[in-house]
Amino acid sequence: MRYFTSFLLIVLALQTTISLAQPYKAIYVFGDSLSDTGRIYQLTGGKIPTSPPYSAGRFSNGQVWVEYLAEKLQLSYNASTNFAWGGAETGSSALPQGLQLQVSNYLRTSPQADTTGLYFVWAGSNDFFSVGSNATDDDIQQIATNMRTAVEKLHNAGARYIVVINVPDLGLTPAGQAENTTGKFTDIIVRYNAELYAQLEALGYPIAYVDIFTTLRNLITTPDNAGLSNLTTECLQEDTLQVCDAPDTYLFWDRKHPTTIVHNIIAEQVVKSIQQSSYALDTGVLHLPLVSISNDNGEISRFNVDLQALSDRQALTFAVTQLTPIINNTTLASTSTYSATTGTVTIPAVYVNDALCNAVLTAVPDPTLITFTVTTVSCE
């Protein structure tokens, strides 16, 4: 075990090579037109979707979320590891390739999953557009089971980092509004997302769950935060291919798909769900996405915590700057623990650039701040 002075040496050595702290080296995607960056386009010889006005085979007016995500993670986007097909459902259809076939075909050529890869599973919207407000409980159960099955296949092949994105509120889309006059279509999606979450939680291993349903609804209630003004109609008239004057003010590009500005917001939401514990050398921020706090009675609460390094202390000391309660654990981060009995925070995994470390912090008295000093640290 190396102690505090070793940690300072690590920090100094890494200062000149600041990068995003993460274990991910590649992105793999399985899904539908919300993720497709050209498979249907190539298959149809560039006819679907019509580009322009669609953006080079994407079902939007620009980059889609996975391309923005790659930029945010400082990774190169690789279209060959995006297996999503426009029009895909969660079953095993051959054309367009359904979710089950996408995963099976990938595992046929790569039976051992990439242990440093981020695996995304996002499908279901087309299933529900097919059945609309007539979806039954059996439909909901089957679509959720299809999603879980895809996740299980990837996990069993060795995938460590799996992210599932739920279905947005299709009742708000221009294509779904007619099905949602009584709110029934929205209610179906709510029930499905709850079933999906329950099935994934029952698997018993870490899976990030991205709640895009809530993200979309938040854009409806607070559109000014994203600069949006048109929240109900589509920018592109698909019959005439006429494009609106200001696409970046529209939530919807066409009747089913969001604009590229919304795809960027989706990517930002995904980043929050996949963040690992990290120490940013340039800002001095120690970010702990998941901290389990136990009190003297054994009661456990979970929080997302940020701490700021204090430059006016002799020892490496951090002050808590943000403490957000977590209702459900939907992240990929390892759980750090705080014991009220000992006053210590145990961090099993924290990334300092590419170095994976573990550390223990100990609370120190302070009349105005919640502060901790680093007492032990070890890095690979």
Contacts in CASP RR format, 6 or more apart in sequence:
PFRMAT RR
TARGET T0000
AUTHOR 0000-0000-0000
METHOD contacts of the structure
MODEL  1
MRYFTSFLLIVLALQTTISLAQPYKAIYVFGDSLSDTGRIYQLTGGKIPT
SPPYSAGRFSNGQVWVEYLAEKLQLSYNASTNFAWGGAETGSSALPQGLQ
LQVSNYLRTSPQADTTGLYFVWAGSNDFFSVGSNATDDDIQQIATNMRTA
VEKLHNAGARYIVVINVPDLGLTPAGQAENTTGKFTDIIVRYNAELYAQL
EALGYPIAYVDIFTTLRNLITTPDNAGLSNLTTECLQEDTLQVCDAPDTY
LFWDRKHPTTIVHNIIAEQVVKSIQQSSYALDTGVLHLPLVSISNDNGEI
SRFNVDLQALSDRQALTFAVTQLTPIINNTTLASTSTYSATTGTVTIPAV
YVNDALCNAVLTAVPDPTLITFTVTTVSCE
1 376 0 8 1.000
1 378 0 8 1.000
2 377 0 8 1.000
2 378 0 8 1.000
2 379 0 8 1.000
3 375 0 8 1.000
3 376 0 8 1.000
3 377 0 8 1.000
4 315 0 8 1.000
4 316 0 8 1.000
4 374 0 8 1.000
4 375 0 8 1.000
4 376 0 8 1.000
4 377 0 8 1.000
6 377 0 8 1.000
6 379 0 8 1.000
7 316 0 8 1.000
7 357 0 8 1.000
7 359 0 8 1.000
7 374 0 8 1.000
7 377 0 8 1.000
7 379 0 8 1.000
8 316 0 8 1.000
10 352 0 8 1.000
10 355 0 8 1.000
10 357 0 8 1.000
10 377 0 8 1.000
10 379 0 8 1.000
11 281 0 8 1.000
11 352 0 8 1.000
14 281 0 8 1.000
14 352 0 8 1.000
14 353 0 8 1.000
14 355 0 8 1.000
15 281 0 8 1.000
17 353 0 8 1.000
18 280 0 8 1.000
18 281 0 8 1.000
18 282 0 8 1.000
18 353 0 8 1.000
19 74 0 8 1.000
19 353 0 8 1.000
19 354 0 8 1.000
20 73 0 8 1.000
20 74 0 8 1.000
21 276 0 8 1.000
21 278 0 8 1.000
21 279 0 8 1.000
21 280 0 8 1.000
21 350 0 8 1.000
21 351 0 8 1.000
21 352 0 8 1.000
21 353 0 8 1.000
21 354 0 8 1.000
22 73 0 8 1.000
22 274 0 8 1.000
22 275 0 8 1.000
22 276 0 8 1.000
22 278 0 8 1.000
22 351 0 8 1.000
23 116 0 8 1.000
23 161 0 8 1.000
23 276 0 8 1.000
23 351 0 8 1.000
23 356 0 8 1.000
24 73 0 8 1.000
24 75 0 8 1.000
24 116 0 8 1.000
24 117 0 8 1.000
24 118 0 8 1.000
24 161 0 8 1.000
24 274 0 8 1.000
25 75 0 8 1.000
25 114 0 8 1.000
25 116 0 8 1.000
25 117 0 8 1.000
26 75 0 8 1.000
26 78 0 8 1.000
26 81 0 8 1.000
26 114 0 8 1.000
26 116 0 8 1.000
26 117 0 8 1.000
26 118 0 8 1.000
27 66 0 8 1.000
27 69 0 8 1.000
27 70 0 8 1.000
27 73 0 8 1.000
27 75 0 8 1.000
27 77 0 8 1.000
27 78 0 8 1.000
27 81 0 8 1.000
27 82 0 8 1.000
27 117 0 8 1.000
27 118 0 8 1.000
27 120 0 8 1.000
28 81 0 8 1.000
28 82 0 8 1.000
28 83 0 8 1.000
28 106 0 8 1.000
28 114 0 8 1.000
28 117 0 8 1.000
28 118 0 8 1.000
28 119 0 8 1.000
28 120 0 8 1.000
29 35 0 8 1.000
29 66 0 8 1.000
29 81 0 8 1.000
29 82 0 8 1.000
29 83 0 8 1.000
29 84 0 8 1.000
29 120 0 8 1.000
29 122 0 8 1.000
30 83 0 8 1.000
30 84 0 8 1.000
30 99 0 8 1.000
30 102 0 8 1.000
30 103 0 8 1.000
30 106 0 8 1.000
30 119 0 8 1.000
30 120 0 8 1.000
30 121 0 8 1.000
30 122 0 8 1.000
30 123 0 8 1.000
30 150 0 8 1.000
31 83 0 8 1.000
31 84 0 8 1.000
31 85 0 8 1.000
31 88 0 8 1.000
31 98 0 8 1.000
31 99 0 8 1.000
31 102 0 8 1.000
31 120 0 8 1.000
31 121 0 8 1.000
31 122 0 8 1.000
31 123 0 8 1.000
32 84 0 8 1.000
32 85 0 8 1.000
32 86 0 8 1.000
32 87 0 8 1.000
32 88 0 8 1.000
32 89 0 8 1.000
32 122 0 8 1.000
32 123 0 8 1.000
32 124 0 8 1.000
32 125 0 8 1.000
32 126 0 8 1.000
33 40 0 8 1.000
33 59 0 8 1.000
33 84 0 8 1.000
33 85 0 8 1.000
33 86 0 8 1.000
33 87 0 8 1.000
33 88 0 8 1.000
33 126 0 8 1.000
33 256 0 8 1.000
33 257 0 8 1.000
34 59 0 8 1.000
34 64 0 8 1.000
34 65 0 8 1.000
34 84 0 8 1.000
34 122 0 8 1.000
34 125 0 8 1.000
34 257 0 8 1.000
34 258 0 8 1.000
35 64 0 8 1.000
35 65 0 8 1.000
35 66 0 8 1.000
35 82 0 8 1.000
35 84 0 8 1.000
35 120 0 8 1.000
35 122 0 8 1.000
36 57 0 8 1.000
36 58 0 8 1.000
36 59 0 8 1.000
36 64 0 8 1.000
36 82 0 8 1.000
36 84 0 8 1.000
36 85 0 8 1.000
36 86 0 8 1.000
37 57 0 8 1.000
37 58 0 8 1.000
37 64 0 8 1.000
37 66 0 8 1.000
37 67 0 8 1.000
37 79 0 8 1.000
37 82 0 8 1.000
37 84 0 8 1.000
38 56 0 8 1.000
38 57 0 8 1.000
38 58 0 8 1.000
38 79 0 8 1.000
39 82 0 8 1.000
39 83 0 8 1.000
39 84 0 8 1.000
39 85 0 8 1.000
39 86 0 8 1.000
39 96 0 8 1.000
39 97 0 8 1.000
40 48 0 8 1.000
40 49 0 8 1.000
40 57 0 8 1.000
40 85 0 8 1.000
40 86 0 8 1.000
40 87 0 8 1.000
40 96 0 8 1.000
41 48 0 8 1.000
41 49 0 8 1.000
41 51 0 8 1.000
41 56 0 8 1.000
41 57 0 8 1.000
46 57 0 8 1.000
49 57 0 8 1.000
49 58 0 8 1.000
49 59 0 8 1.000
50 241 0 8 1.000
51 57 0 8 1.000
51 58 0 8 1.000
53 61 0 8 1.000
53 236 0 8 1.000
53 241 0 8 1.000
53 243 0 8 1.000
54 60 0 8 1.000
54 61 0 8 1.000
54 236 0 8 1.000
55 61 0 8 1.000
55 62 0 8 1.000
55 63 0 8 1.000
55 260 0 8 1.000
58 64 0 8 1.000
59 86 0 8 1.000
59 253 0 8 1.000
59 254 0 8 1.000
59 256 0 8 1.000
59 257 0 8 1.000
60 253 0 8 1.000
60 257 0 8 1.000
60 258 0 8 1.000
60 259 0 8 1.000
60 260 0 8 1.000
60 263 0 8 1.000
61 235 0 8 1.000
61 236 0 8 1.000
61 243 0 8 1.000
61 247 0 8 1.000
61 253 0 8 1.000
61 259 0 8 1.000
61 260 0 8 1.000
62 260 0 8 1.000
62 263 0 8 1.000
63 260 0 8 1.000
63 263 0 8 1.000
63 264 0 8 1.000
64 260 0 8 1.000
64 263 0 8 1.000
65 263 0 8 1.000
65 264 0 8 1.000
65 266 0 8 1.000
65 267 0 8 1.000
65 270 0 8 1.000
66 77 0 8 1.000
66 82 0 8 1.000
66 120 0 8 1.000
66 267 0 8 1.000
67 77 0 8 1.000
68 263 0 8 1.000
68 264 0 8 1.000
68 266 0 8 1.000
68 267 0 8 1.000
68 268 0 8 1.000
69 267 0 8 1.000
69 270 0 8 1.000
69 271 0 8 1.000
70 76 0 8 1.000
70 77 0 8 1.000
71 77 0 8 1.000
72 267 0 8 1.000
72 268 0 8 1.000
72 271 0 8 1.000
73 118 0 8 1.000
73 271 0 8 1.000
83 97 0 8 1.000
83 102 0 8 1.000
83 103 0 8 1.000
83 105 0 8 1.000
83 106 0 8 1.000
84 102 0 8 1.000
84 122 0 8 1.000
85 96 0 8 1.000
85 97 0 8 1.000
85 98 0 8 1.000
85 102 0 8 1.000
86 96 0 8 1.000
87 96 0 8 1.000
87 126 0 8 1.000
88 96 0 8 1.000
88 97 0 8 1.000
88 98 0 8 1.000
88 99 0 8 1.000
88 102 0 8 1.000
88 123 0 8 1.000
88 126 0 8 1.000
89 98 0 8 1.000
89 99 0 8 1.000
89 123 0 8 1.000
89 124 0 8 1.000
89 126 0 8 1.000
89 127 0 8 1.000
89 130 0 8 1.000
90 98 0 8 1.000
90 99 0 8 1.000
90 100 0 8 1.000
90 123 0 8 1.000
90 124 0 8 1.000
90 127 0 8 1.000
90 143 0 8 1.000
90 146 0 8 1.000
90 147 0 8 1.000
90 150 0 8 1.000
91 98 0 8 1.000
91 99 0 8 1.000
91 100 0 8 1.000
91 101 0 8 1.000
91 127 0 8 1.000
91 146 0 8 1.000
92 98 0 8 1.000
92 100 0 8 1.000
92 101 0 8 1.000
92 104 0 8 1.000
93 101 0 8 1.000
94 101 0 8 1.000
97 105 0 8 1.000
98 123 0 8 1.000
99 121 0 8 1.000
99 123 0 8 1.000
99 124 0 8 1.000
99 146 0 8 1.000
99 147 0 8 1.000
99 150 0 8 1.000
100 146 0 8 1.000
100 149 0 8 1.000
100 150 0 8 1.000
103 150 0 8 1.000
103 153 0 8 1.000
103 154 0 8 1.000
104 153 0 8 1.000
107 113 0 8 1.000
107 153 0 8 1.000
107 154 0 8 1.000
107 157 0 8 1.000
110 157 0 8 1.000
111 157 0 8 1.000
112 157 0 8 1.000
112 158 0 8 1.000
113 119 0 8 1.000
113 154 0 8 1.000
113 157 0 8 1.000
113 158 0 8 1.000
113 159 0 8 1.000
113 160 0 8 1.000
114 159 0 8 1.000
115 158 0 8 1.000
115 159 0 8 1.000
115 160 0 8 1.000
116 160 0 8 1.000
117 159 0 8 1.000
117 160 0 8 1.000
117 161 0 8 1.000
118 161 0 8 1.000
118 163 0 8 1.000
118 274 0 8 1.000
119 154 0 8 1.000
119 159 0 8 1.000
119 161 0 8 1.000
119 162 0 8 1.000
119 163 0 8 1.000
120 163 0 8 1.000
120 164 0 8 1.000
120 165 0 8 1.000
120 270 0 8 1.000
121 147 0 8 1.000
121 150 0 8 1.000
121 151 0 8 1.000
121 154 0 8 1.000
121 162 0 8 1.000
121 163 0 8 1.000
121 164 0 8 1.000
121 165 0 8 1.000
122 164 0 8 1.000
122 165 0 8 1.000
123 146 0 8 1.000
123 147 0 8 1.000
123 150 0 8 1.000
124 143 0 8 1.000
124 147 0 8 1.000
124 167 0 8 1.000
125 167 0 8 1.000
125 168 0 8 1.000
125 170 0 8 1.000
125 256 0 8 1.000
127 139 0 8 1.000
127 143 0 8 1.000
128 135 0 8 1.000
128 143 0 8 1.000
128 167 0 8 1.000
128 170 0 8 1.000
128 185 0 8 1.000
128 188 0 8 1.000
128 189 0 8 1.000
128 192 0 8 1.000
129 170 0 8 1.000
129 175 0 8 1.000
129 176 0 8 1.000
129 256 0 8 1.000
131 139 0 8 1.000
132 176 0 8 1.000
132 179 0 8 1.000
132 185 0 8 1.000
132 188 0 8 1.000
133 179 0 8 1.000
133 180 0 8 1.000
133 184 0 8 1.000
133 185 0 8 1.000
133 188 0 8 1.000
135 188 0 8 1.000
135 192 0 8 1.000
137 191 0 8 1.000
140 188 0 8 1.000
140 191 0 8 1.000
140 192 0 8 1.000
140 195 0 8 1.000
141 195 0 8 1.000
143 192 0 8 1.000
143 196 0 8 1.000
144 192 0 8 1.000
144 195 0 8 1.000
144 196 0 8 1.000
144 199 0 8 1.000
145 199 0 8 1.000
147 164 0 8 1.000
147 196 0 8 1.000
147 199 0 8 1.000
147 200 0 8 1.000
148 196 0 8 1.000
148 199 0 8 1.000
148 200 0 8 1.000
148 203 0 8 1.000
151 162 0 8 1.000
151 164 0 8 1.000
151 200 0 8 1.000
151 203 0 8 1.000
151 207 0 8 1.000
152 203 0 8 1.000
154 162 0 8 1.000
155 162 0 8 1.000
155 203 0 8 1.000
155 205 0 8 1.000
161 208 0 8 1.000
161 274 0 8 1.000
161 332 0 8 1.000
162 207 0 8 1.000
162 208 0 8 1.000
163 207 0 8 1.000
163 208 0 8 1.000
163 209 0 8 1.000
163 210 0 8 1.000
163 270 0 8 1.000
163 273 0 8 1.000
163 274 0 8 1.000
163 332 0 8 1.000
164 196 0 8 1.000
164 200 0 8 1.000
164 207 0 8 1.000
164 208 0 8 1.000
164 209 0 8 1.000
164 210 0 8 1.000
165 210 0 8 1.000
165 212 0 8 1.000
165 270 0 8 1.000
166 193 0 8 1.000
166 196 0 8 1.000
166 197 0 8 1.000
166 209 0 8 1.000
166 210 0 8 1.000
166 211 0 8 1.000
166 212 0 8 1.000
166 213 0 8 1.000
167 189 0 8 1.000
167 192 0 8 1.000
167 193 0 8 1.000
167 196 0 8 1.000
167 212 0 8 1.000
167 213 0 8 1.000
168 189 0 8 1.000
168 212 0 8 1.000
168 213 0 8 1.000
168 215 0 8 1.000
168 216 0 8 1.000
169 186 0 8 1.000
169 189 0 8 1.000
169 213 0 8 1.000
169 216 0 8 1.000
169 217 0 8 1.000
170 176 0 8 1.000
170 179 0 8 1.000
170 180 0 8 1.000
170 185 0 8 1.000
170 186 0 8 1.000
170 189 0 8 1.000
171 177 0 8 1.000
171 179 0 8 1.000
171 180 0 8 1.000
171 183 0 8 1.000
171 185 0 8 1.000
171 186 0 8 1.000
171 189 0 8 1.000
172 180 0 8 1.000
172 186 0 8 1.000
172 216 0 8 1.000
172 217 0 8 1.000
172 220 0 8 1.000
172 231 0 8 1.000
172 232 0 8 1.000
173 252 0 8 1.000
173 255 0 8 1.000
173 256 0 8 1.000
174 232 0 8 1.000
174 233 0 8 1.000
174 234 0 8 1.000
174 252 0 8 1.000
174 254 0 8 1.000
174 255 0 8 1.000
174 256 0 8 1.000
175 255 0 8 1.000
175 256 0 8 1.000
176 185 0 8 1.000
176 255 0 8 1.000
177 232 0 8 1.000
179 185 0 8 1.000
180 186 0 8 1.000
189 213 0 8 1.000
190 213 0 8 1.000
193 211 0 8 1.000
193 213 0 8 1.000
197 209 0 8 1.000
197 328 0 8 1.000
200 207 0 8 1.000
200 209 0 8 1.000
206 332 0 8 1.000
207 332 0 8 1.000
208 273 0 8 1.000
208 274 0 8 1.000
208 330 0 8 1.000
208 331 0 8 1.000
208 332 0 8 1.000
209 273 0 8 1.000
209 328 0 8 1.000
209 330 0 8 1.000
210 269 0 8 1.000
210 270 0 8 1.000
210 273 0 8 1.000
210 330 0 8 1.000
211 269 0 8 1.000
211 330 0 8 1.000
212 266 0 8 1.000
212 269 0 8 1.000
215 265 0 8 1.000
215 266 0 8 1.000
215 269 0 8 1.000
216 251 0 8 1.000
219 225 0 8 1.000
219 226 0 8 1.000
219 228 0 8 1.000
219 231 0 8 1.000
219 251 0 8 1.000
219 262 0 8 1.000
219 265 0 8 1.000
220 231 0 8 1.000
220 251 0 8 1.000
223 229 0 8 1.000
223 231 0 8 1.000
223 251 0 8 1.000
226 261 0 8 1.000
226 262 0 8 1.000
226 265 0 8 1.000
227 248 0 8 1.000
227 249 0 8 1.000
228 249 0 8 1.000
228 250 0 8 1.000
228 251 0 8 1.000
228 261 0 8 1.000
228 262 0 8 1.000
229 249 0 8 1.000
229 250 0 8 1.000
230 244 0 8 1.000
230 249 0 8 1.000
230 250 0 8 1.000
230 251 0 8 1.000
230 252 0 8 1.000
231 251 0 8 1.000
232 251 0 8 1.000
232 252 0 8 1.000
233 250 0 8 1.000
233 252 0 8 1.000
234 250 0 8 1.000
234 252 0 8 1.000
234 253 0 8 1.000
234 254 0 8 1.000
234 255 0 8 1.000
235 243 0 8 1.000
235 244 0 8 1.000
235 247 0 8 1.000
235 250 0 8 1.000
235 252 0 8 1.000
235 253 0 8 1.000
235 254 0 8 1.000
235 259 0 8 1.000
236 242 0 8 1.000
236 243 0 8 1.000
236 244 0 8 1.000
236 253 0 8 1.000
236 254 0 8 1.000
237 243 0 8 1.000
238 254 0 8 1.000
238 255 0 8 1.000
244 250 0 8 1.000
247 253 0 8 1.000
247 259 0 8 1.000
247 260 0 8 1.000
247 261 0 8 1.000
248 259 0 8 1.000
248 261 0 8 1.000
250 259 0 8 1.000
251 258 0 8 1.000
251 259 0 8 1.000
251 262 0 8 1.000
252 258 0 8 1.000
252 259 0 8 1.000
253 259 0 8 1.000
253 260 0 8 1.000
258 266 0 8 1.000
272 331 0 8 1.000
273 330 0 8 1.000
273 331 0 8 1.000
273 332 0 8 1.000
274 331 0 8 1.000
274 332 0 8 1.000
275 287 0 8 1.000
275 289 0 8 1.000
275 331 0 8 1.000
275 333 0 8 1.000
276 289 0 8 1.000
276 332 0 8 1.000
276 333 0 8 1.000
276 334 0 8 1.000
276 349 0 8 1.000
276 350 0 8 1.000
276 351 0 8 1.000
277 286 0 8 1.000
277 287 0 8 1.000
277 288 0 8 1.000
277 289 0 8 1.000
277 290 0 8 1.000
277 333 0 8 1.000
277 334 0 8 1.000
277 336 0 8 1.000
277 347 0 8 1.000
277 349 0 8 1.000
277 350 0 8 1.000
277 351 0 8 1.000
278 286 0 8 1.000
278 287 0 8 1.000
278 350 0 8 1.000
278 351 0 8 1.000
278 352 0 8 1.000
279 285 0 8 1.000
279 286 0 8 1.000
279 287 0 8 1.000
279 350 0 8 1.000
279 351 0 8 1.000
279 352 0 8 1.000
280 286 0 8 1.000
280 287 0 8 1.000
281 352 0 8 1.000
281 353 0 8 1.000
284 308 0 8 1.000
284 309 0 8 1.000
285 306 0 8 1.000
285 307 0 8 1.000
285 308 0 8 1.000
285 309 0 8 1.000
285 321 0 8 1.000
286 306 0 8 1.000
286 307 0 8 1.000
286 308 0 8 1.000
286 309 0 8 1.000
286 318 0 8 1.000
286 350 0 8 1.000
287 305 0 8 1.000
287 306 0 8 1.000
288 304 0 8 1.000
288 305 0 8 1.000
288 306 0 8 1.000
288 307 0 8 1.000
288 333 0 8 1.000
288 336 0 8 1.000
288 345 0 8 1.000
288 347 0 8 1.000
288 350 0 8 1.000
289 304 0 8 1.000
289 331 0 8 1.000
289 333 0 8 1.000
290 302 0 8 1.000
290 303 0 8 1.000
290 304 0 8 1.000
290 326 0 8 1.000
290 329 0 8 1.000
290 331 0 8 1.000
290 333 0 8 1.000
290 334 0 8 1.000
290 335 0 8 1.000
290 336 0 8 1.000
291 302 0 8 1.000
291 303 0 8 1.000
291 304 0 8 1.000
291 305 0 8 1.000
291 335 0 8 1.000
291 336 0 8 1.000
291 337 0 8 1.000
291 338 0 8 1.000
291 345 0 8 1.000
292 300 0 8 1.000
292 301 0 8 1.000
292 302 0 8 1.000
292 335 0 8 1.000
292 336 0 8 1.000
292 337 0 8 1.000
292 338 0 8 1.000
293 300 0 8 1.000
293 301 0 8 1.000
293 302 0 8 1.000
293 303 0 8 1.000
293 337 0 8 1.000
293 338 0 8 1.000
293 340 0 8 1.000
294 300 0 8 1.000
294 337 0 8 1.000
294 338 0 8 1.000
294 339 0 8 1.000
294 340 0 8 1.000
295 340 0 8 1.000
296 340 0 8 1.000
296 341 0 8 1.000
301 325 0 8 1.000
302 325 0 8 1.000
302 326 0 8 1.000
302 329 0 8 1.000
303 323 0 8 1.000
303 324 0 8 1.000
303 325 0 8 1.000
303 326 0 8 1.000
304 322 0 8 1.000
304 323 0 8 1.000
304 324 0 8 1.000
304 326 0 8 1.000
305 320 0 8 1.000
305 322 0 8 1.000
305 323 0 8 1.000
305 324 0 8 1.000
305 336 0 8 1.000
306 320 0 8 1.000
306 321 0 8 1.000
306 322 0 8 1.000
307 318 0 8 1.000
307 319 0 8 1.000
307 320 0 8 1.000
307 321 0 8 1.000
307 372 0 8 1.000
308 318 0 8 1.000
308 319 0 8 1.000
308 321 0 8 1.000
309 316 0 8 1.000
309 317 0 8 1.000
309 318 0 8 1.000
310 317 0 8 1.000
310 318 0 8 1.000
310 319 0 8 1.000
310 371 0 8 1.000
313 373 0 8 1.000
315 373 0 8 1.000
315 374 0 8 1.000
316 373 0 8 1.000
316 374 0 8 1.000
317 364 0 8 1.000
317 371 0 8 1.000
317 372 0 8 1.000
317 373 0 8 1.000
317 374 0 8 1.000
318 361 0 8 1.000
318 371 0 8 1.000
318 372 0 8 1.000
318 373 0 8 1.000
318 374 0 8 1.000
319 366 0 8 1.000
319 369 0 8 1.000
319 370 0 8 1.000
319 371 0 8 1.000
320 369 0 8 1.000
320 370 0 8 1.000
320 371 0 8 1.000
320 372 0 8 1.000
329 335 0 8 1.000
334 348 0 8 1.000
334 349 0 8 1.000
335 348 0 8 1.000
336 345 0 8 1.000
336 346 0 8 1.000
336 347 0 8 1.000
336 348 0 8 1.000
337 345 0 8 1.000
337 346 0 8 1.000
338 344 0 8 1.000
338 345 0 8 1.000
338 346 0 8 1.000
339 346 0 8 1.000
343 362 0 8 1.000
343 363 0 8 1.000
344 360 0 8 1.000
344 361 0 8 1.000
344 362 0 8 1.000
344 363 0 8 1.000
344 375 0 8 1.000
345 360 0 8 1.000
345 361 0 8 1.000
345 362 0 8 1.000
345 363 0 8 1.000
345 372 0 8 1.000
346 358 0 8 1.000
346 360 0 8 1.000
347 357 0 8 1.000
347 358 0 8 1.000
347 359 0 8 1.000
347 360 0 8 1.000
347 361 0 8 1.000
348 358 0 8 1.000
349 356 0 8 1.000
349 357 0 8 1.000
349 358 0 8 1.000
350 356 0 8 1.000
350 357 0 8 1.000
350 358 0 8 1.000
350 359 0 8 1.000
351 357 0 8 1.000
352 379 0 8 1.000
355 379 0 8 1.000
355 380 0 8 1.000
356 379 0 8 1.000
356 380 0 8 1.000
357 377 0 8 1.000
357 378 0 8 1.000
357 379 0 8 1.000
357 380 0 8 1.000
358 377 0 8 1.000
358 378 0 8 1.000
358 379 0 8 1.000
359 374 0 8 1.000
359 376 0 8 1.000
359 377 0 8 1.000
359 378 0 8 1.000
360 374 0 8 1.000
360 375 0 8 1.000
360 376 0 8 1.000
360 377 0 8 1.000
361 372 0 8 1.000
361 373 0 8 1.000
361 374 0 8 1.000
361 375 0 8 1.000
362 372 0 8 1.000
362 373 0 8 1.000
362 375 0 8 1.000
363 370 0 8 1.000
363 371 0 8 1.000
363 372 0 8 1.000
364 371 0 8 1.000
364 372 0 8 1.000
364 373 0 8 1.000
END
